[in-house]
Amino acid sequence: MIRPALQAQPSFSPVDLAKRMIYRRAVEAALWGMPIVASDAIRQGFLRDMGAKYNDIVYFSKPADWKFQTTTPNASTYYIYGAFTTQSWKLPDIEQVSTH
């Protein structure tokens, strides 16, 4: 069995480790934040540019082009979007809910 030559492990100073940690956190923030940014951009366009209101459904009748400004456009997808609100929903008082 052939063993690979052992390589010296890199040694990082506390300052290097702190810089790497900040960099990784920035990358993770960008990756985890992308879906919410995309959702908000679509919602804003839905309400502002298309003139839709909450509880409307919008159907894109053709695939997206360069004007469809979202973080992950797909040029072969027909999008359907709806923005819904629960603000007008009436919920029962907790005392009126049966526990059976």
C-alpha positions as CSV (number, residue, x, y, z in Angstrom):
1,M,0.0,0.0,0.0
2,I,1.3,3.4,-1.0
3,R,0.8,6.2,1.5
4,P,0.8,9.8,0.4
5,A,3.5,12.0,1.7
6,L,2.5,13.7,4.9
7,Q,2.2,17.4,4.4
8,A,2.7,20.0,7.1
9,Q,-0.6,21.3,8.3
10,P,-1.0,25.0,7.8
11,S,-0.6,27.1,10.9
12,F,-3.0,30.0,11.3
13,S,-2.5,32.9,13.6
14,P,-5.5,34.1,15.7
15,V,-5.8,37.1,13.3
16,D,-5.9,34.8,10.3
17,L,-8.5,32.6,11.9
18,A,-10.6,35.7,12.7
19,K,-10.4,36.9,9.1
20,R,-11.3,33.5,7.8
21,M,-14.3,33.4,10.1
22,I,-15.6,36.8,9.0
23,Y,-15.2,35.8,5.4
24,R,-17.1,32.5,5.9
25,R,-19.9,34.3,7.7
26,A,-20.2,36.8,4.9
27,V,-20.4,34.0,2.3
28,E,-23.0,32.1,4.4
29,A,-25.0,35.3,4.8
30,A,-25.1,35.9,1.1
31,L,-26.1,32.2,0.4
32,W,-28.8,32.1,3.1
33,G,-30.1,35.6,2.2
34,M,-30.5,35.0,-1.6
35,P,-33.9,33.2,-1.4
36,I,-35.5,35.9,0.8
37,V,-34.1,38.7,-1.4
38,A,-35.5,36.9,-4.5
39,S,-38.9,36.5,-2.8
40,D,-39.1,40.1,-1.8
41,A,-38.1,41.3,-5.3
42,I,-40.8,39.2,-6.9
43,R,-43.4,40.4,-4.3
44,Q,-42.5,44.1,-4.9
45,G,-42.8,43.6,-8.7
46,F,-46.1,41.8,-8.2
47,L,-47.6,44.6,-6.2
48,R,-45.9,47.6,-7.7
49,D,-45.3,46.8,-11.4
50,M,-48.1,44.4,-12.2
51,G,-50.7,46.3,-10.2
52,A,-51.8,43.2,-8.4
53,K,-53.1,43.1,-4.8
54,Y,-52.8,40.6,-2.1
55,N,-54.7,37.4,-2.7
56,D,-54.3,37.8,-6.5
57,I,-52.6,35.2,-8.7
58,V,-50.3,36.3,-11.6
59,Y,-49.5,34.0,-14.4
60,F,-46.5,34.8,-16.6
61,S,-47.7,34.0,-20.2
62,K,-44.2,33.7,-21.6
63,P,-40.8,32.6,-20.3
64,A,-38.7,35.1,-18.4
65,D,-36.3,37.3,-20.3
66,W,-33.6,39.7,-19.2
67,K,-36.2,42.1,-17.9
68,F,-37.3,39.6,-15.2
69,Q,-35.0,40.9,-12.5
70,T,-34.7,38.1,-9.9
71,T,-31.7,36.4,-8.5
72,T,-32.4,33.0,-10.1
73,P,-34.3,33.4,-13.4
74,N,-35.1,30.4,-15.5
75,A,-35.7,31.2,-19.1
76,S,-37.7,28.1,-19.7
77,T,-40.2,28.4,-16.9
78,Y,-43.7,29.9,-16.9
79,Y,-44.0,31.5,-13.5
80,I,-47.1,31.7,-11.4
81,Y,-47.0,33.9,-8.3
82,G,-49.4,34.9,-5.6
83,A,-49.0,37.1,-2.6
84,F,-51.3,36.1,0.2
85,T,-52.1,37.8,3.5
86,T,-53.8,36.4,6.6
87,Q,-54.5,39.9,8.0
88,S,-58.3,39.7,7.5
89,W,-58.6,36.1,8.9
90,K,-60.7,35.8,12.0
91,L,-59.3,33.4,14.5
92,P,-61.4,32.0,17.3
93,D,-60.7,33.0,20.9
94,I,-58.7,30.3,22.7
95,E,-61.5,29.8,25.2
96,Q,-63.8,28.8,22.4
97,V,-61.6,26.2,20.9
98,S,-62.5,22.6,21.8
99,T,-59.7,20.5,23.2
100,H,-61.3,17.1,22.3
